Amino acid sequence: MQNQMLAEDIEEVLITPEQIKQKVKELGEQISRDYKDKDLILVGILRGAFIFLADLVREMSIPVKTDFIAISSYGSSSTTSGVVRILKDLDDDIEGRHVLIVEDILDTGLTLNYLVKNLSSRHPASLEICSFVTKEGKQKVPIDLKYCGFRIPNIFVVGYGLDYAQEYRNLPFIGTLKRSIYEDEGHYRLT
């Protein structure tokens, strides 16, 4: 019932559940080939990437370890402040290991840029990025993605782990919200 209520807030579905399932399967197979016989640890960025990471590991055919890091550059806003804070650090040591950062969405790249620098200082054997969604034309710093699920226009999206005010993560698709949802009391909160 809740998913149906949340779905009523959606203006347009951009990526269907079927498209998501197929892309996650393709990415899991590709990562399994690329990291065969390597000590791979997937680092999920909380909170948004947890759904994608869970589905991704189920599509992988190699042994893989997972860990999570929670970072914030948004606070309660829908636009990044540029100031990054680590809220939860990794539990495992990544020195000498192959690390694949798993991100839900790449927009400005400021947060990922910070994270790459931070994790690189810990001397992994390799450090790559897998972003499920990438916003075209939004990057403020160059980010080298090894894996990219979908490229979308520079629009605000929710679903499949992506949220607005901590809601809509559980939608099985990615879509845009109706304007009436994020225009509250006469002010526009999204960019």
Backbone as JSON Lines, residues from 0, in Angstrom:
{"i":0,"aa":"M","n":[0.81,-1.19,0.0],"ca":[0.0,0.0,0.0],"c":[0.86,1.26,0.0]}
{"i":1,"aa":"Q","n":[1.93,1.26,0.82],"ca":[2.79,2.44,0.9],"c":[3.47,2.7,-0.45]}
{"i":2,"aa":"N","n":[3.98,1.65,-1.12],"ca":[4.6,1.84,-2.44],"c":[3.62,2.47,-3.42]}
{"i":3,"aa":"Q","n":[2.36,2.04,-3.36],"ca":[1.35,2.61,-4.26],"c":[1.15,4.09,-3.95]}
{"i":4,"aa":"M","n":[1.12,4.46,-2.66],"ca":[0.96,5.86,-2.28],"c":[2.15,6.68,-2.76]}
{"i":5,"aa":"L","n":[3.35,6.15,-2.57],"ca":[4.54,6.86,-3.02],"c":[4.58,6.97,-4.53]}
{"i":6,"aa":"A","n":[4.16,5.92,-5.22],"ca":[4.17,5.93,-6.68],"c":[3.23,7.0,-7.24]}
{"i":7,"aa":"E","n":[2.2,7.35,-6.5],"ca":[1.29,8.4,-6.94],"c":[1.96,9.77,-6.98]}
{"i":8,"aa":"D","n":[3.09,9.91,-6.28],"ca":[3.83,11.17,-6.27],"c":[4.76,11.3,-7.48]}
{"i":9,"aa":"I","n":[4.86,10.26,-8.29],"ca":[5.8,10.24,-9.41],"c":[5.2,10.87,-10.66]}
{"i":10,"aa":"E","n":[5.95,11.77,-11.25],"ca":[5.55,12.41,-12.5],"c":[5.81,11.5,-13.69]}
{"i":11,"aa":"E","n":[7.04,10.92,-13.71],"ca":[7.43,10.08,-14.86],"c":[8.4,9.0,-14.4]}
{"i":12,"aa":"V","n":[8.21,7.79,-14.87],"ca":[9.16,6.71,-14.63],"c":[10.22,6.77,-15.72]}
{"i":13,"aa":"L","n":[11.48,6.94,-15.3],"ca":[12.58,7.02,-16.26],"c":[13.22,5.66,-16.52]}
{"i":14,"aa":"I","n":[13.35,4.87,-15.45],"ca":[13.99,3.56,-15.56],"c":[13.09,2.54,-14.87]}
{"i":15,"aa":"T","n":[12.62,1.57,-15.63],"ca":[11.66,0.59,-15.13],"c":[12.34,-0.49,-14.28]}
{"i":16,"aa":"P","n":[11.57,-1.22,-13.48],"ca":[12.15,-2.34,-12.73],"c":[12.82,-3.36,-13.64]}
{"i":17,"aa":"E","n":[12.25,-3.61,-14.8],"ca":[12.84,-4.58,-15.74],"c":[14.19,-4.08,-16.27]}
{"i":18,"aa":"Q","n":[14.27,-2.79,-16.57],"ca":[15.53,-2.22,-17.04],"c":[16.59,-2.27,-15.93]}
{"i":19,"aa":"I","n":[16.17,-1.99,-14.71],"ca":[17.09,-2.04,-13.57],"c":[17.62,-3.46,-13.4]}
{"i":20,"aa":"K","n":[16.75,-4.42,-13.4],"ca":[17.16,-5.82,-13.21],"c":[18.16,-6.25,-14.28]}
{"i":21,"aa":"Q","n":[17.89,-5.91,-15.52],"ca":[18.78,-6.28,-16.62],"c":[20.15,-5.61,-16.49]}
{"i":22,"aa":"K","n":[20.16,-4.32,-16.14],"ca":[21.42,-3.59,-16.01],"c":[22.24,-4.11,-14.84]}
{"i":23,"aa":"V","n":[21.6,-4.4,-13.72],"ca":[22.32,-4.93,-12.55],"c":[22.94,-6.28,-12.9]}
{"i":24,"aa":"K","n":[22.2,-7.12,-13.63],"ca":[22.72,-8.42,-14.07],"c":[23.96,-8.23,-14.94]}
{"i":25,"aa":"E","n":[23.9,-7.31,-15.91],"ca":[25.03,-7.03,-16.8],"c":[26.24,-6.53,-16.0]}
{"i":26,"aa":"L","n":[26.01,-5.61,-15.07],"ca":[27.12,-5.09,-14.27],"c":[27.73,-6.18,-13.4]}
{"i":27,"aa":"G","n":[26.9,-7.01,-12.78],"ca":[27.4,-8.11,-11.95],"c":[28.27,-9.07,-12.74]}
{"i":28,"aa":"E","n":[27.83,-9.4,-13.95],"ca":[28.61,-10.29,-14.81],"c":[29.93,-9.65,-15.23]}
{"i":29,"aa":"Q","n":[29.89,-8.37,-15.59],"ca":[31.11,-7.67,-16.02],"c":[32.11,-7.55,-14.88]}
{"i":30,"aa":"I","n":[31.64,-7.17,-13.71],"ca":[32.53,-7.05,-12.55],"c":[33.12,-8.41,-12.19]}
{"i":31,"aa":"S","n":[32.31,-9.46,-12.27],"ca":[32.8,-10.82,-11.98],"c":[33.93,-11.2,-12.93]}
{"i":32,"aa":"R","n":[33.78,-10.87,-14.2],"ca":[34.85,-11.16,-15.18],"c":[36.11,-10.34,-14.87]}
{"i":33,"aa":"D","n":[35.92,-9.05,-14.62],"ca":[37.05,-8.15,-14.42],"c":[37.83,-8.44,-13.14]}
{"i":34,"aa":"Y","n":[37.16,-8.96,-12.12],"ca":[37.82,-9.17,-10.83],"c":[37.99,-10.65,-10.48]}
{"i":35,"aa":"K","n":[37.92,-11.51,-11.47],"ca":[38.12,-12.94,-11.23],"c":[39.51,-13.14,-10.61]}
{"i":36,"aa":"D","n":[39.58,-13.94,-9.57],"ca":[40.84,-14.26,-8.89],"c":[41.48,-13.05,-8.2]}
{"i":37,"aa":"K","n":[40.69,-12.05,-7.84],"ca":[41.21,-10.9,-7.1],"c":[40.45,-10.77,-5.78]}
{"i":38,"aa":"D","n":[41.13,-10.2,-4.8],"ca":[40.53,-9.96,-3.49],"c":[39.73,-8.66,-3.58]}
{"i":39,"aa":"L","n":[38.44,-8.79,-3.89],"ca":[37.58,-7.63,-4.13],"c":[36.71,-7.32,-2.92]}
{"i":40,"aa":"I","n":[36.68,-6.04,-2.59],"ca":[35.76,-5.55,-1.58],"c":[34.93,-4.44,-2.2]}
{"i":41,"aa":"L","n":[33.62,-4.59,-2.09],"ca":[32.69,-3.56,-2.56],"c":[32.41,-2.62,-1.39]}
{"i":42,"aa":"V","n":[32.59,-1.33,-1.61],"ca":[32.33,-0.34,-0.59],"c":[31.08,0.43,-0.99]}
{"i":43,"aa":"G","n":[29.99,0.14,-0.3],"ca":[28.73,0.82,-0.57],"c":[28.66,2.13,0.18]}
{"i":44,"aa":"I","n":[28.19,3.16,-0.51],"ca":[28.03,4.47,0.12],"c":[26.6,4.56,0.65]}
{"i":45,"aa":"L","n":[26.52,4.67,1.97],"ca":[25.21,4.76,2.61],"c":[24.67,6.17,2.54]}
{"i":46,"aa":"R","n":[23.4,6.31,2.37],"ca":[22.39,5.29,2.47],"c":[21.95,4.81,1.11]}
{"i":47,"aa":"G","n":[22.05,5.64,0.11],"ca":[21.43,5.38,-1.18],"c":[21.85,4.12,-1.9]}
{"i":48,"aa":"A","n":[23.09,3.68,-1.74],"ca":[23.6,2.56,-2.54],"c":[23.24,1.18,-2.01]}
{"i":49,"aa":"F","n":[22.62,1.1,-0.84],"ca":[22.43,-0.23,-0.24],"c":[21.55,-1.15,-1.08]}
{"i":50,"aa":"I","n":[20.55,-0.64,-1.73],"ca":[19.68,-1.49,-2.54],"c":[20.42,-1.98,-3.78]}
{"i":51,"aa":"F","n":[21.09,-1.07,-4.46],"ca":[21.87,-1.43,-5.64],"c":[22.96,-2.43,-5.27]}
{"i":52,"aa":"L","n":[23.68,-2.19,-4.18],"ca":[24.76,-3.09,-3.78],"c":[24.21,-4.48,-3.47]}
{"i":53,"aa":"A","n":[23.09,-4.56,-2.77],"ca":[22.51,-5.87,-2.43],"c":[22.15,-6.65,-3.69]}
{"i":54,"aa":"D","n":[21.52,-5.98,-4.65],"ca":[21.16,-6.64,-5.9],"c":[22.41,-7.01,-6.7]}
{"i":55,"aa":"L","n":[23.4,-6.13,-6.7],"ca":[24.63,-6.36,-7.47],"c":[25.38,-7.59,-6.98]}
{"i":56,"aa":"V","n":[25.57,-7.74,-5.68],"ca":[26.33,-8.9,-5.18],"c":[25.62,-10.21,-5.49]}
{"i":57,"aa":"R","n":[24.29,-10.18,-5.55],"ca":[23.56,-11.4,-5.9],"c":[23.74,-11.79,-7.36]}
{"i":58,"aa":"E","n":[24.19,-10.85,-8.18],"ca":[24.43,-11.14,-9.6],"c":[25.89,-11.47,-9.88]}
{"i":59,"aa":"M","n":[26.73,-11.46,-8.85],"ca":[28.16,-11.72,-9.04],"c":[28.45,-13.2,-8.81]}
{"i":60,"aa":"S","n":[29.39,-13.71,-9.59],"ca":[29.72,-15.13,-9.53],"c":[31.08,-15.38,-8.89]}
{"i":61,"aa":"I","n":[31.65,-14.37,-8.26],"ca":[32.96,-14.51,-7.62],"c":[32.82,-14.22,-6.12]}
{"i":62,"aa":"P","n":[33.77,-14.69,-5.33],"ca":[33.75,-14.32,-3.91],"c":[33.95,-12.81,-3.78]}
{"i":63,"aa":"V","n":[33.17,-12.2,-2.94],"ca":[33.27,-10.75,-2.77],"c":[32.93,-10.39,-1.33]}
{"i":64,"aa":"K","n":[33.62,-9.4,-0.84],"ca":[33.33,-8.89,0.5],"c":[32.69,-7.52,0.35]}
{"i":65,"aa":"T","n":[31.93,-7.13,1.36],"ca":[31.29,-5.82,1.32],"c":[31.59,-5.05,2.6]}
{"i":66,"aa":"D","n":[31.59,-3.75,2.46],"ca":[31.72,-2.86,3.6],"c":[30.95,-1.6,3.24]}
{"i":67,"aa":"F","n":[30.73,-0.75,4.21],"ca":[29.95,0.45,3.98],"c":[30.63,1.66,4.59]}
{"i":68,"aa":"I","n":[30.43,2.78,3.94],"ca":[30.88,4.06,4.47],"c":[29.71,5.02,4.34]}
{"i":69,"aa":"A","n":[29.51,5.83,5.35],"ca":[28.44,6.82,5.3],"c":[29.09,8.2,5.3]}
{"i":70,"aa":"I","n":[28.75,8.97,4.29],"ca":[29.28,10.31,4.16],"c":[28.12,11.26,3.92]}
{"i":71,"aa":"S","n":[28.35,12.51,4.25],"ca":[27.29,13.49,4.05],"c":[27.88,14.76,3.48]}
{"i":72,"aa":"S","n":[27.22,15.27,2.45],"ca":[27.55,16.59,1.94],"c":[26.26,17.37,1.67]}
{"i":73,"aa":"Y","n":[25.16,16.8,2.07],"ca":[23.86,17.43,1.8],"c":[23.2,18.02,3.03]}
{"i":74,"aa":"G","n":[23.41,17.44,4.19],"ca":[22.65,17.87,5.36],"c":[21.18,17.59,5.11]}
{"i":75,"aa":"S","n":[20.35,18.56,5.38],"ca":[18.91,18.39,5.15],"c":[18.47,18.97,3.82]}
{"i":76,"aa":"S","n":[19.43,19.43,3.02],"ca":[19.11,20.04,1.73],"c":[19.1,19.01,0.63]}
{"i":77,"aa":"S","n":[18.64,19.42,-0.53],"ca":[18.65,18.52,-1.69],"c":[19.81,18.85,-2.62]}
{"i":78,"aa":"T","n":[20.62,19.84,-2.26],"ca":[21.8,20.17,-3.05],"c":[23.02,20.05,-2.16]}
{"i":79,"aa":"T","n":[24.14,19.63,-2.75],"ca":[25.34,19.41,-1.97],"c":[25.92,20.71,-1.44]}
{"i":80,"aa":"S","n":[26.44,20.65,-0.23],"ca":[27.08,21.82,0.37],"c":[28.55,21.89,-0.04]}
{"i":81,"aa":"G","n":[29.09,20.77,-0.52],"ca":[30.51,20.72,-0.86],"c":[31.38,20.35,0.32]}
{"i":82,"aa":"V","n":[30.86,20.42,1.53],"ca":[31.6,20.04,2.73],"c":[31.23,18.6,3.05]}
{"i":83,"aa":"V","n":[32.22,17.71,3.03],"ca":[31.97,16.29,3.2],"c":[32.38,15.86,4.6]}
{"i":84,"aa":"R","n":[31.51,15.09,5.23],"ca":[31.8,14.52,6.54],"c":[31.63,13.02,6.47]}
{"i":85,"aa":"I","n":[32.56,12.28,7.1],"ca":[32.4,10.83,7.22],"c":[31.58,10.57,8.48]}
{"i":86,"aa":"L","n":[30.43,9.96,8.3],"ca":[29.54,9.66,9.42],"c":[29.78,8.25,9.96]}
{"i":87,"aa":"K","n":[30.19,7.33,9.06],"ca":[30.53,5.96,9.43],"c":[31.67,5.52,8.53]}
{"i":88,"aa":"D","n":[32.78,5.15,9.11],"ca":[33.94,4.74,8.32],"c":[33.89,3.23,8.07]}
{"i":89,"aa":"L","n":[34.79,2.78,7.21],"ca":[34.9,1.35,6.9],"c":[35.26,0.55,8.15]}
{"i":90,"aa":"D","n":[34.77,-0.67,8.21],"ca":[35.14,-1.57,9.29],"c":[36.41,-2.34,8.96]}
{"i":91,"aa":"D","n":[36.66,-2.57,7.66],"ca":[37.8,-3.38,7.21],"c":[38.94,-2.52,6.67]}
{"i":92,"aa":"D","n":[40.14,-3.05,6.8],"ca":[41.33,-2.43,6.23],"c":[41.34,-2.73,4.73]}
{"i":93,"aa":"I","n":[41.58,-1.74,3.89],"ca":[41.57,-1.95,2.44],"c":[42.97,-1.95,1.82]}
{"i":94,"aa":"E","n":[43.99,-1.83,2.64],"ca":[45.35,-1.8,2.1],"c":[45.64,-3.09,1.33]}
{"i":95,"aa":"G","n":[46.13,-2.94,0.09],"ca":[46.49,-4.07,-0.74],"c":[45.31,-4.81,-1.36]}
{"i":96,"aa":"R","n":[44.11,-4.32,-1.17],"ca":[42.93,-4.99,-1.7],"c":[42.36,-4.2,-2.88]}
{"i":97,"aa":"H","n":[41.62,-4.9,-3.71],"ca":[40.94,-4.26,-4.84],"c":[39.6,-3.73,-4.33]}
{"i":98,"aa":"V","n":[39.41,-2.42,-4.46],"ca":[38.23,-1.76,-3.91],"c":[37.38,-1.21,-5.06]}
{"i":99,"aa":"L","n":[36.09,-1.51,-4.99],"ca":[35.14,-0.96,-5.94],"c":[34.09,-0.19,-5.13]}
{"i":100,"aa":"I","n":[34.11,1.13,-5.29],"ca":[33.11,1.97,-4.64],"c":[31.79,1.8,-5.39]}
{"i":101,"aa":"V","n":[30.74,1.53,-4.65],"ca":[29.41,1.37,-5.24],"c":[28.55,2.55,-4.8]}
{"i":102,"aa":"E","n":[28.16,3.35,-5.79],"ca":[27.41,4.58,-5.54],"c":[26.05,4.51,-6.22]}
{"i":103,"aa":"D","n":[25.05,5.13,-5.62],"ca":[23.73,5.15,-6.24],"c":[23.67,6.15,-7.39]}
{"i":104,"aa":"I","n":[24.22,7.36,-7.19],"ca":[24.12,8.39,-8.22],"c":[25.35,9.3,-8.18]}
{"i":105,"aa":"L","n":[25.83,9.64,-9.35],"ca":[26.91,10.59,-9.51],"c":[26.31,11.87,-10.06]}
{"i":106,"aa":"D","n":[26.41,12.95,-9.27],"ca":[25.94,14.23,-9.8],"c":[27.11,15.21,-9.87]}
{"i":107,"aa":"T","n":[27.4,16.01,-8.87],"ca":[28.49,16.98,-8.98],"c":[29.86,16.32,-8.96]}
{"i":108,"aa":"G","n":[29.97,15.18,-8.3],"ca":[31.25,14.5,-8.18],"c":[32.07,14.96,-6.99]}
{"i":109,"aa":"L","n":[31.63,15.99,-6.29],"ca":[32.41,16.53,-5.18],"c":[32.56,15.51,-4.05]}
{"i":110,"aa":"T","n":[31.49,14.84,-3.7],"ca":[31.55,13.85,-2.63],"c":[32.42,12.66,-3.03]}
{"i":111,"aa":"L","n":[32.21,12.16,-4.24],"ca":[33.01,11.02,-4.72],"c":[34.48,11.4,-4.83]}
{"i":112,"aa":"N","n":[34.78,12.6,-5.28],"ca":[36.16,13.05,-5.38],"c":[36.83,13.02,-4.01]}
{"i":113,"aa":"Y","n":[36.14,13.51,-3.01],"ca":[36.65,13.47,-1.64],"c":[36.88,12.03,-1.2]}
{"i":114,"aa":"L","n":[35.9,11.17,-1.46],"ca":[36.0,9.78,-1.03],"c":[37.14,9.05,-1.72]}
{"i":115,"aa":"V","n":[37.32,9.27,-3.01],"ca":[38.42,8.64,-3.74],"c":[39.76,9.05,-3.14]}
{"i":116,"aa":"K","n":[39.94,10.32,-2.86],"ca":[41.19,10.79,-2.24],"c":[41.39,10.15,-0.88]}
{"i":117,"aa":"N","n":[40.33,10.1,-0.09],"ca":[40.42,9.52,1.25],"c":[40.79,8.04,1.18]}
{"i":118,"aa":"L","n":[40.08,7.27,0.34],"ca":[40.36,5.83,0.26],"c":[41.7,5.55,-0.41]}
{"i":119,"aa":"S","n":[42.11,6.37,-1.36],"ca":[43.42,6.19,-2.01],"c":[44.56,6.3,-1.01]}
{"i":120,"aa":"S","n":[44.38,7.15,-0.02],"ca":[45.42,7.33,1.0],"c":[45.6,6.09,1.87]}
{"i":121,"aa":"R","n":[44.68,5.15,1.75],"ca":[44.75,3.91,2.53],"c":[45.43,2.78,1.74]}
{"i":122,"aa":"H","n":[45.97,3.08,0.59],"ca":[46.8,2.2,-0.22],"c":[46.13,0.9,-0.69]}
{"i":123,"aa":"P","n":[44.97,1.0,-1.33],"ca":[44.38,-0.22,-1.91],"c":[45.19,-0.65,-3.14]}
{"i":124,"aa":"A","n":[45.06,-1.91,-3.53],"ca":[45.72,-2.4,-4.75],"c":[45.15,-1.69,-5.97]}
{"i":125,"aa":"S","n":[43.85,-1.46,-5.96],"ca":[43.19,-0.68,-7.01],"c":[41.95,-0.05,-6.41]}
{"i":126,"aa":"L","n":[41.48,1.03,-7.02],"ca":[40.31,1.74,-6.54],"c":[39.51,2.21,-7.74]}
{"i":127,"aa":"E","n":[38.31,1.67,-7.9],"ca":[37.45,2.01,-9.04],"c":[36.06,2.38,-8.52]}
{"i":128,"aa":"I","n":[35.24,2.9,-9.43],"ca":[33.89,3.35,-9.06],"c":[32.86,2.73,-9.97]}
{"i":129,"aa":"C","n":[31.76,2.32,-9.35],"ca":[30.57,1.85,-10.06],"c":[29.41,2.71,-9.59]}
{"i":130,"aa":"S","n":[28.86,3.51,-10.5],"ca":[27.7,4.34,-10.17],"c":[26.5,3.83,-10.94]}
{"i":131,"aa":"F","n":[25.4,3.63,-10.25],"ca":[24.21,3.11,-10.91],"c":[23.6,4.13,-11.86]}
{"i":132,"aa":"V","n":[23.55,5.38,-11.43],"ca":[23.0,6.46,-12.25],"c":[24.01,7.6,-12.29]}
{"i":133,"aa":"T","n":[24.18,8.19,-13.46],"ca":[25.04,9.36,-13.62],"c":[24.24,10.47,-14.28]}
{"i":134,"aa":"K","n":[24.27,11.65,-13.65],"ca":[23.59,12.8,-14.23],"c":[24.52,13.46,-15.25]}
{"i":135,"aa":"E","n":[24.04,13.58,-16.46],"ca":[24.81,14.21,-17.53],"c":[24.95,15.7,-17.29]}
{"i":136,"aa":"G","n":[26.17,16.21,-17.45],"ca":[26.41,17.65,-17.4],"c":[26.38,18.26,-16.02]}
{"i":137,"aa":"K","n":[26.36,17.47,-14.97],"ca":[26.26,18.01,-13.61],"c":[27.62,18.02,-12.89]}
{"i":138,"aa":"Q","n":[28.61,17.26,-13.39],"ca":[29.87,17.11,-12.69],"c":[30.63,18.44,-12.62]}
{"i":139,"aa":"K","n":[31.1,18.74,-11.4],"ca":[31.94,19.9,-11.17],"c":[33.41,19.52,-11.14]}
{"i":140,"aa":"V","n":[33.67,18.24,-10.89],"ca":[35.03,17.7,-10.92],"c":[34.99,16.42,-11.75]}
{"i":141,"aa":"P","n":[36.06,16.14,-12.5],"ca":[36.05,14.92,-13.31],"c":[36.13,13.67,-12.42]}
{"i":142,"aa":"I","n":[35.26,12.72,-12.72],"ca":[35.24,11.44,-12.02],"c":[35.35,10.34,-13.06]}
{"i":143,"aa":"D","n":[36.31,9.44,-12.86],"ca":[36.53,8.34,-13.8],"c":[35.75,7.12,-13.31]}
{"i":144,"aa":"L","n":[34.64,6.83,-13.99],"ca":[33.83,5.67,-13.65],"c":[34.3,4.46,-14.42]}
{"i":145,"aa":"K","n":[34.49,3.36,-13.74],"ca":[34.77,2.12,-14.44],"c":[33.48,1.47,-14.91]}
{"i":146,"aa":"Y","n":[32.42,1.63,-14.1],"ca":[31.12,1.04,-14.44],"c":[30.03,2.09,-14.24]}
{"i":147,"aa":"C","n":[29.14,2.15,-15.2],"ca":[28.02,3.08,-15.12],"c":[26.76,2.36,-15.59]}
{"i":148,"aa":"G","n":[25.73,2.4,-14.76],"ca":[24.48,1.76,-15.11],"c":[23.7,2.55,-16.14]}
{"i":149,"aa":"F","n":[23.23,3.73,-15.75],"ca":[22.41,4.56,-16.62],"c":[22.88,6.0,-16.58]}
{"i":150,"aa":"R","n":[22.77,6.67,-17.71],"ca":[23.02,8.11,-17.78],"c":[21.67,8.79,-17.98]}
{"i":151,"aa":"I","n":[21.43,9.81,-17.16],"ca":[20.17,10.53,-17.23],"c":[20.44,12.03,-17.36]}
{"i":152,"aa":"P","n":[19.43,12.78,-17.79],"ca":[19.6,14.24,-17.8],"c":[19.76,14.78,-16.38]}
{"i":153,"aa":"N","n":[20.13,16.03,-16.28],"ca":[20.34,16.68,-14.99],"c":[18.98,17.03,-14.37]}
{"i":154,"aa":"I","n":[18.31,16.0,-13.85],"ca":[17.02,16.16,-13.19],"c":[17.04,15.42,-11.87]}
{"i":155,"aa":"F","n":[16.17,15.83,-10.96],"ca":[16.1,15.19,-9.65],"c":[15.27,13.92,-9.76]}
{"i":156,"aa":"V","n":[15.83,12.81,-9.3],"ca":[15.15,11.52,-9.4],"c":[15.1,10.83,-8.04]}
{"i":157,"aa":"V","n":[14.13,9.93,-7.91],"ca":[13.98,9.14,-6.69],"c":[13.69,7.69,-7.08]}
{"i":158,"aa":"G","n":[13.78,6.81,-6.09],"ca":[13.48,5.39,-6.29],"c":[14.75,4.57,-6.36]}
{"i":159,"aa":"Y","n":[14.61,3.28,-6.12],"ca":[15.71,2.32,-6.16],"c":[16.92,2.83,-5.34]}
{"i":160,"aa":"G","n":[16.63,3.26,-4.13],"ca":[17.67,3.73,-3.21],"c":[17.79,5.24,-3.16]}
{"i":161,"aa":"L","n":[17.36,5.93,-4.19],"ca":[17.45,7.39,-4.23],"c":[16.26,7.98,-3.49]}
{"i":162,"aa":"D","n":[16.51,9.03,-2.71],"ca":[15.44,9.55,-1.86],"c":[15.2,11.04,-2.04]}
{"i":163,"aa":"Y","n":[14.1,11.45,-1.5],"ca":[13.8,12.85,-1.23],"c":[13.27,12.89,0.19]}
{"i":164,"aa":"A","n":[13.96,13.61,1.06],"ca":[13.59,13.71,2.48],"c":[13.44,12.32,3.11]}
{"i":165,"aa":"Q","n":[14.34,11.42,2.76],"ca":[14.4,10.05,3.28],"c":[13.22,9.17,2.84]}
{"i":166,"aa":"E","n":[12.48,9.58,1.86],"ca":[11.38,8.77,1.34],"c":[11.65,8.4,-0.11]}
{"i":167,"aa":"Y","n":[10.9,7.45,-0.62],"ca":[10.91,6.99,-2.02],"c":[12.04,6.01,-2.34]}
{"i":168,"aa":"R","n":[12.95,5.71,-1.4],"ca":[14.04,4.77,-1.68],"c":[13.51,3.4,-2.09]}
{"i":169,"aa":"N","n":[12.36,3.01,-1.54],"ca":[11.86,1.66,-1.74],"c":[11.05,1.48,-3.02]}
{"i":170,"aa":"L","n":[10.93,2.5,-3.83],"ca":[10.26,2.32,-5.12],"c":[11.11,1.43,-6.02]}
{"i":171,"aa":"P","n":[10.5,0.52,-6.77],"ca":[11.27,-0.44,-7.58],"c":[11.73,0.13,-8.93]}
{"i":172,"aa":"F","n":[11.55,1.41,-9.14],"ca":[11.93,2.08,-10.38],"c":[12.58,3.41,-10.03]}
{"i":173,"aa":"I","n":[13.1,4.1,-11.04],"ca":[13.64,5.45,-10.86],"c":[12.76,6.41,-11.65]}
{"i":174,"aa":"G","n":[12.32,7.46,-10.96],"ca":[11.43,8.41,-11.6],"c":[11.58,9.81,-11.05]}
{"i":175,"aa":"T","n":[10.83,10.73,-11.64],"ca":[10.83,12.12,-11.2],"c":[9.59,12.39,-10.34]}
{"i":176,"aa":"L","n":[9.75,13.26,-9.37],"ca":[8.64,13.63,-8.5],"c":[7.77,14.71,-9.14]}
{"i":177,"aa":"K","n":[6.51,14.7,-8.8],"ca":[5.62,15.8,-9.19],"c":[6.11,17.06,-8.47]}
{"i":178,"aa":"R","n":[6.02,18.18,-9.15],"ca":[6.48,19.46,-8.58],"c":[5.81,19.76,-7.24]}
{"i":179,"aa":"S","n":[4.55,19.39,-7.11],"ca":[3.81,19.71,-5.89],"c":[4.42,19.05,-4.66]}
{"i":180,"aa":"I","n":[5.19,17.99,-4.84],"ca":[5.8,17.28,-3.72],"c":[6.96,18.08,-3.13]}
{"i":181,"aa":"Y","n":[7.79,18.68,-3.98],"ca":[8.96,19.38,-3.46],"c":[8.81,20.9,-3.46]}
{"i":182,"aa":"E","n":[7.7,21.41,-3.89],"ca":[7.4,22.82,-3.72],"c":[6.52,22.94,-2.49]}
{"i":183,"aa":"D","n":[7.14,23.29,-1.4],"ca":[6.44,23.32,-0.12],"c":[6.36,24.75,0.39]}
{"i":184,"aa":"E","n":[5.17,25.18,0.7],"ca":[4.95,26.5,1.28],"c":[5.58,27.6,0.43]}
{"i":185,"aa":"G","n":[5.5,27.44,-0.9],"ca":[5.93,28.5,-1.79],"c":[7.4,28.59,-2.07]}
{"i":186,"aa":"H","n":[8.21,27.67,-1.56],"ca":[9.64,27.73,-1.91],"c":[10.05,26.47,-2.64]}
{"i":187,"aa":"Y","n":[10.96,26.64,-3.54],"ca":[11.43,25.57,-4.41],"c":[12.71,25.02,-3.81]}
{"i":188,"aa":"R","n":[12.72,23.72,-3.5],"ca":[13.85,23.15,-2.76],"c":[14.85,22.38,-3.62]}
{"i":189,"aa":"L","n":[14.55,22.12,-4.87],"ca":[15.45,21.31,-5.68],"c":[16.14,22.15,-6.73]}
{"i":190,"aa":"T","n":[17.36,21.73,-7.14],"ca":[18.05,22.39,-8.25],"c":[18.35,21.38,-9.31]}
